[in-house]
């Protein structure tokens, strides 16, 4: 069965446009009546119309559509509570959780411990609020890249040579723990060079940047990743080429945790990775480790060359140092776990799914800076230019991409291009930044050619509504003109469905009402939560001129009539838009 078919057969979450919670404006902007708890609100949204119960499946599928998963450690109490209720029902129970019915008290008790996360999810307060809309595009990129059949699988050791060129997996995890995966995302692969930024991060965390960079530089080498070359200070160019990574390994044997046995040091690094992945899959491939050690002439040559040039902090056992490096390269992840590792880097070192502060934010900043300039072998400069994101690739076909403060992505496909980067992985990144404004130097304010799936869009929207309604109530037609000019939707309403026209009419601001109807073409008779139109408001507060004006627009035929151009919209107002927004 193809991936597409598999996905079709999977139970799809509720259609977001039709699902009741999606349009619940009071969840978007906060509760109107603070005496009603969020638990009650959710129960009322999901409860079946005529019965006093909700079906757990309806609630959960809406929850999963926000990007959360039933395996999320932050929801463990909710899942346990639901399972317990189901078990207590025994043989007569509904069979599976999806069909379980809960009354109000059962529901409230079940979600109580995780209510903060659940309510953030339904209020669309995660970094990617329209998660399914966003992942639909990711899915599209996945299929586009799946078609690619160029590139060669690494063949310097048999374990890599035997990998299928068809493997292709994409996983992402946001800084709020929203997850999406498609393709071969559960198949383990060795992290290889993707371990380099991670061991560098551990070294920074343990020793600090000043100590680490006494021994290793921050410059792209401009040469092959395993070239026998040092910078003019006789140091490795950066920690992401082999020379630099051997140096990081030497730190592990010397400066870091001296008291530990070698075996414990291996565990120490592995447990760092495990914590970064939120406890998800991290393994070790002994066959790859043995093969790496067998085929290590270049790495041995590098280590000797570095010792000759006194690169290492102390006298070290070179064989142990190389073994440690090969062990790090031979650790295994899958796309799913690697995406959480990438998300931990995107989140300043705090794992999004566990809240565990694994790395210091400053260590992560240094790692991302070098991933940005040096993470993609000989293609690093071009990647920084075209994609503009910190990333690190490995010879196994893995590619770890970080969108700082937003999300982490793991891509895996073994066929490599001439620079040693996954062909499908690179193409995916290009697709991603051609649609979304994730390139580090995309302008978030003025550029219009890309989409922004981030939450701040909503925060801006919330701000716009407040400012717009405020100026309508205050009769500030100049401010309203500026909003119109800068593209604000003049028809938008607050959580009570009150529009700018309602407020301007209620306050008797005839010029604002005129501006909204004549120049903005807003509908003359929107109905608010209490069934009131702007004309009703005008009459209620004895503004008959306003009521008449609105009535004259209501009498017009509802033919799509272009609003008249506002003569004052040009000239001086135009110059001040920037200062308002
Ligand atoms: N095991 C490889 C080496 O050191 C890692 C290569 C890579 O992923 O770049 O040569």
Boltz pocket constraint, residues with backbone or C-beta under 6 A from the ligand:
constraints:
  - pocket:
      binder: B
      contacts: [[A, 191], [A, 192], [A, 193], [A, 194], [A, 225], [A, 226], [A, 242], [A, 292], [A, 299], [A, 329], [A, 393], [A, 394], [A, 395], [A, 396]]
      max_distance: 6.0
